Amino acid sequence: MARSDDLKKFIKRRPPWFWWTLAQLLAGAFAVASWSFCLFLFSLPERTWNYETLRKLGRITPVVAYDPIEAPEGTSADPQGLLAKFYSLDNEQIEAHNLHYKRNYITNFTKPEVVHYIEGTYRLTGTRALTEEDFFHPGLVSRLEAVVRTDELADPSPYPVIVELLLPLKSPVDAGLFSTGHQFDLKFLEHRALILHAARTGTDKDPHICLTVVPLSFENYLDQEGNKLPLAAPDPLRVAATFPLMKENRKE
């Protein structure tokens, strides 16, 4: 009872301006906390909790497909350019690039940064169906190995650039859609194969890079018979997925 009486006396002795000031301070603190929370939520959509919260609130737009000509502007490189670019970066620089790559894709390039595409000739070495543990599903991930001509007279030969091509599909298909050795000729304006993640998987003496890419435009991706693939923009995404997706592409 004594504590209760002391509290009542304390309240009665405070002038009106004291309570008004306290209310303003509390309102200000709540406003700052709310602003900080919203800033954290919207500025880091690549974090799992943030992404799932934004989806539930309807504050993040699902990934969309683009017309090849209207896809976000960016740079493009062939296998030689890709190896030179990514193997010259240190681990912190690659991590920073990967953060921007994922954020660009998740937010439909609301504030695009470091948008990079690949081009060149690649041969299929393996394929598997995407699952609920991957970045999205249904779909396929195809492991491609770059092939280049070292000079005009030489035959195309393997080059140390590995590509994981993610193909988002309307419904599951047979992982044998493409046969081993099938050749993919990726072009900048036609295929818009966007880099989603980069990793160095080789050594200084034997440098390799692995690039996970996803198409932004679907109309020029064909099966082995020349028919359009049944691609569809993926929704939802599993932003906590591990990259590279294929175990054989991960550095031990």
Protein Blocks (a to p, Z undefined) as FASTA:
>chain_A
ZZmmmmmmmmmmpcfklmmmmmmmmmmmmmmmmmmmmmmmmmmmmbmklmmmmmmnopac
cdddddfklgccdddddfklmmmmmmmpcfklmmmmmmmmmmmmmnoomagghiaddedd
dddfbdcdddfklmbdcdddddddddddfbfkbccdddfbdcddddddfbdcdfklpagh
iacdddfklnopacfbdcdfbdfklgcdddddddfbfklpccfkopacdddddddddfkb
ccdfblklpcZZ
